Amino acid sequence: MKRIIALVLAVLLLGAGVWYVRRTEQLDQQHMRELYTKVEPLQQKKEALQTERDGLSDEYSNLMRDVSTVQLLFRDMDTRVFSDIYPLMRDRGITGVLGVSKNELPLGHKKLSAEQYNRLLMDGWGSCILYDRAEDLNYFLTSLQQKLTQMQLALPTAIYFPNDTYSQELDEVLLAFGINTVVLDASDGHSATITAIDQLWHVGAMPWNYTGVNSDLELLARTNGGNLTFTVSFANLWDAYDAPTFTRMLDDMEAVLVKENLLDGLVEPTPVPTQDSTTAVTETITPLLKVTDFDTARASHDETRTNNALLEREYQKRLTALETEIAELDQQISEIYADWNAKTKK
């Protein structure tokens, strides 16, 4: 009889133990569900904010990208600029710059007419003074301005100094005539070798057909805030026009041109180097270019610089707000876990 009672008690104790274990498991599962219900929404929100924060740099790198610029400077006022080159460039949405000097004016035999010159300017082309080093700069500009005034044309605001004819002593004269861009022969086509936009903006020029132009054009298209001028002529073998080769270069340019707003699906957000960087750029950056006149290029870079100062402040403000919100969620999650641990220890 005693053995039966002992067996019954053992069974009862075992049953009670099983019940206790199951009850404990049920309570633990209930607590875990309660914990999950409290923590999971906060965790999901935190992860979403972290994703937004991690993508913020790329987003603003895209917004702050200073697209590089190119000018095609034609050093002859030849009628073929209008008859042959203009249609090629117009069909590709590309504009050029007309070189102007006392010997290169829209007037005379085999030269552009005043009407053709104005037509090109109205279609987005620019103009640039070609300095003749045989004369004093002040005298040269005074004479050229008089000739252009007689033709009811304005003096260009950019000037090209070929063959090391420029020196800083000439800056006062240039500024007096309203000139703000100085184009100088470059030793190579690396686009980072430009000065900051100040009263005078200095940019480099290379012949359009030099060896390595394709790789330099690709580098320029991936550089942040670069500029390069390509010179083209009909009379000089150094940068002589050749229709098939020139057409291929236009096609290469067209493939990477920014024709509309930069944000209209043309580029993926990617980090870009600073404007002053001379290091090689990453291959992940989408190549983009603007082919412009000098005034438009200058205005574009200057506007980007101004906007970027505002965007940098906006970026820091958004980053700080996201970091603060993430830290607050971390605190809330930690408090929930601490409260749950305290309850389970009781």
Buried (B, 14 or more C-beta within 10 A) or exposed (E): EEEEEEEEEEEEEEEEEEEEEEEEEEEEEEEEEEBEEBBEEBBEBBEEBBEBBEEBEEEBBBBBBBBBBBBBBBBBBBBBBBEBBBEBBBEBEBBBBBBBBBEBBBBEEEBBBBEBBBBBBEEBBBBBBBBBEEBEBBEBBBEBBEBBEEEEBEBBBBBBBBEEBBEEEBBEBBEEBEBBBBBBBBEEBBBBBBEEBEEBBBBBBBBBBBEEBEEBBBBBBBBBBBBBBBBBBBEBEEBBBEEEEBBEBBEBBBEBBBEEEBEEEBBEBBBBBEBEBEEEBEEEBBBBBBBBBBBBBBEBBBEBBEEBEEBEEEBEEBBEEBEEBBEEBEEBBEEBEEEBEEEEEE
